[in-house]
Amino acid sequence: MLRVVEQLFGRFWALLLVFTPGWLTSAFAGMSGVPRVSALCLNFVGVVGWAVVNHQLGGWLSPWTAPLVQFLREHMLPATALCALLVATYQLYTRRKRGPRKQ
């Protein structure tokens, strides 16, 4: 599977580095023999592009998310306690469902 991914990366490395920047695509770039400067530049362009997209999306969603953020700002302690209680309850439920741990 890794060889197939490496071969595909060898063909489409520029697009993959721009549209999916990150440590995994950087590792594939290194394994595929992509020049380091090219990989860094394309990764940078990709990260900046995703930052712009996320910023724009945040601006568009702001009218819907602002009331939720304001509510959480006003009720930070109860919201945190509720979240911790839900996580603890889920953990207990899944551990009991799995049964005793075998050693």
FILUMDO-931436 format. One record per residue: residue number from 1; residue in one letter; x, y, z of N, C-alpha, C in turn. Coordinates in pm, whole numbers. Layout:
BEGIN
NODE  resi  resn     nxx     nyy     nzz    caxx    cayy    cazz     cxx     cyy     czz
NODE   NUM     A       X       Y       Z       X       Y       Z       X       Y       Z
...
This chain:
BEGIN
NODE  resi  resn     nxx     nyy     nzz    caxx    cayy    cazz     cxx     cyy     czz
NODE     1     M      83    -119       0       0       0       0      87     125       0
NODE     2     L     194     120      78     283     236      86     350     262     -48
NODE     3     R     384     158    -121     445     176    -253     346     239    -352
NODE     4     V     220     200    -344     118     259    -432     102     407    -401
NODE     5     V      95     441    -273      82     581    -233     205     659    -278
NODE     6     E     322     599    -264     445     665    -306     446     688    -458
NODE     7     Q     397     592    -536     391     610    -681     291     718    -720
NODE     8     L     174     718    -656      76     823    -683     131     959    -642
NODE     9     F     201     961    -531     259    1087    -486     365    1135    -584
NODE    10     G     437    1041    -645     537    1078    -744     476    1151    -864
NODE    11     R     351    1121    -897     285    1187   -1010     218    1318    -971
NODE    12     F     152    1319    -857      67    1433    -821     121    1508    -699
NODE    13     W     252    1509    -678     308    1565    -556     277    1713    -540
NODE    14     A     278    1789    -647     254    1933    -635     111    1961    -587
NODE    15     L      13    1894    -647    -126    1914    -606    -150    1868    -463
NODE    16     L     -93    1754    -428    -113    1702    -294     -51    1792    -188
NODE    17     L      67    1848    -217     131    1936    -120      54    2066    -102
NODE    18     V     -10    2114    -208     -86    2239    -197    -220    2215    -129
NODE    19     F    -292    2110    -169    -428    2090    -118    -435    2013      13
NODE    20     T    -330    1938      48    -328    1867     176    -194    1887     244
NODE    21     P    -163    2011     282     -33    2036     346     -29    1974     485
NODE    22     G      88    1935     525     102    1878     659     222    1786     667
NODE    23     W     237    1728     784     354    1644     807     350    1514     728
NODE    24     L     231    1458     708     223    1330     635     259    1348     488
NODE    25     T     205    1451     424     239    1474     283     385    1517     270
NODE    26     S     437    1585     370     580    1619     367     666    1493     375
NODE    27     A     623    1398     457     697    1271     466     692    1196     334
NODE    28     F     575    1192     271     564    1127     140     648    1200      36
NODE    29     A     655    1331      45     738    1408     -48     885    1370     -31
NODE    30     G     928    1357      91    1066    1316     115    1095    1177      65
NODE    31     M    1000    1085      84    1020     947      38    1017     939    -115
NODE    32     S     944    1030    -178     932    1027    -324    1043    1103    -394
NODE    33     G    1129    1166    -319    1240    1238    -379    1208    1378    -428
NODE    34     V    1102    1438    -375    1066    1575    -412    1171    1668    -351
NODE    35     P    1219    1765    -428    1317    1859    -371    1261    1931    -248
NODE    36     R    1345    1947    -148    1302    2002     -20    1246    2144     -34
NODE    37     V    1312    2228    -113    1266    2366    -129    1128    2369    -195
NODE    38     S    1107    2285    -294     976    2278    -360     868    2233    -262
NODE    39     A     900    2132    -183     804    2082     -86     770    2189      18
NODE    40     L     870    2260      66     846    2364     166     762    2477     108
NODE    41     C     794    2521     -12     719    2631     -75     574    2591    -101
NODE    42     L     552    2473    -157     416    2429    -185     336    2404     -57
NODE    43     N     403    2351      44     339    2332     174     298    2467     232
NODE    44     F     386    2566     221     356    2700     271     235    2760     199
NODE    45     V     234    2747      67     121    2797     -11      -8    2727      33
NODE    46     G      -1    2597      54    -118    2522      97    -168    2564     234
NODE    47     V     -76    2583     328    -115    2624     463    -179    2763     461
NODE    48     V    -118    2855     386    -174    2990     375    -312    2984     308
NODE    49     G    -325    2902     205    -454    2886     138    -561    2834     232
NODE    50     W    -528    2732     310    -626    2679     404    -659    2780     513
NODE    51     A    -561    2860     555    -588    2964     655    -687    3067     600
NODE    52     V    -668    3106     473    -760    3202     411    -900    3142     400
NODE    53     V    -909    3017     358   -1039    2951     347   -1108    2944     484
NODE    54     N   -1033    2904     588   -1091    2895     721   -1133    3032     773
NODE    55     H   -1056    3134     744   -1091    3269     787   -1220    3315     720
NODE    56     Q   -1231    3292     590   -1352    3329     517   -1473    3251     567
NODE    57     L   -1455    3122     586   -1564    3038     636   -1609    3085     773
NODE    58     G   -1513    3119     859   -1547    3171     991   -1625    3301     983
NODE    59     G   -1589    3386     888   -1663    3510     869   -1805    3485     822
NODE    60     W   -1822    3391     732   -1955    3359     682   -2043    3293     788
NODE    61     L   -1982    3211     873   -2058    3142     976   -2075    3224    1104
NODE    62     S   -2012    3337    1111   -2014    3419    1232   -2153    3455    1282
NODE    63     P   -2247    3491    1196   -2381    3522    1248   -2446    3406    1323
NODE    64     W   -2414    3283    1286   -2472    3166    1352   -2391    3121    1473
NODE    65     T   -2259    3140    1469   -2176    3092    1579   -2159    3196    1690
NODE    66     A   -2179    3323    1662   -2159    3427    1763   -2248    3407    1886
NODE    67     P   -2377    3376    1870   -2458    3354    1991   -2410    3234    2074
NODE    68     L   -2366    3129    2008   -2315    3013    2081   -2187    3048    2156
NODE    69     V   -2097    3119    2092   -1972    3159    2157   -2002    3251    2276
NODE    70     Q   -2096    3342    2260   -2133    3432    2370   -2192    3352    2486
NODE    71     F   -2279    3255    2456   -2336    3172    2562   -2227    3097    2637
NODE    72     L   -2134    3037    2563   -2026    2962    2628   -1935    3055    2709
NODE    73     R   -1914    3176    2661   -1832    3273    2734   -1899    3306    2868
NODE    74     E   -2030    3319    2868   -2103    3353    2990   -2119    3234    3085
NODE    75     H   -2117    3112    3033   -2140    2993    3114   -2023    2894    3102
NODE    76     M   -1901    2944    3112   -1783    2861    3089   -1772    2746    3190
NODE    77     L   -1789    2775    3318   -1773    2671    3420   -1879    2561    3410
NODE    78     P   -2007    2597    3400   -2106    2488    3386   -2089    2408    3255
NODE    79     A   -2052    2476    3146   -2032    2405    3019   -1914    2309    3029
NODE    80     T   -1806    2352    3095   -1690    2265    3111   -1723    2146    3200
NODE    81     A   -1796    2172    3309   -1835    2063    3400   -1926    1963    3329
NODE    82     L   -2020    2013    3250   -2109    1924    3176   -2031    1840    3075
NODE    83     C   -1938    1902    3006   -1857    1828    2909   -1774    1720    2978
NODE    84     A   -1711    1754    3090   -1632    1656    3165   -1720    1541    3215
NODE    85     L   -1840    1574    3261   -1932    1471    3308   -1974    1378    3194
NODE    86     L   -2002    1435    3077   -2040    1353    2962   -1926    1261    2918
NODE    87     V   -1804    1313    2917   -1689    1230    2877   -1667    1118    2979
NODE    88     A   -1674    1151    3108   -1656    1048    3211   -1764     942    3203
NODE    89     T   -1889     984    3180   -1999     889    3167   -1978     798    3047
NODE    90     Y   -1936     853    2936   -1910     773    2816   -1797     672    2843
NODE    91     Q   -1690     716    2909   -1579     626    2939   -1625     511    3029
NODE    92     L   -1702     541    3131   -1751     436    3220   -1843     340    3145
NODE    93     Y   -1929     394    3060   -2021     310    2983   -1944     215    2891
NODE    94     T   -1845     266    2820   -1772     179    2727   -1686      77    2801
NODE    95     R   -1632     113    2916   -1554      15    2992   -1641     -96    3048
NODE    96     R   -1758     -61    3096   -1847    -164    3147   -1901    -253    3037
NODE    97     K   -1924    -195    2921   -1975    -271    2807   -1870    -371    2758
NODE    98     R   -1742    -333    2762   -1633    -421    2718   -1613    -540    2813
NODE    99     G   -1640    -519    2939   -1619    -625    3037   -1482    -614    3101
NODE   100     P   -1449    -711    3186   -1321    -705    3256   -1204    -722    3159
NODE   101     R   -1095    -655    3192    -974    -660    3109    -900    -790    3133
NODE   102     K    -862    -857    3025    -787    -983    3038    -638    -952    3038
NODE   103     Q    -565   -1026    3123    -419   -1003    3133    -342   -1121    3085
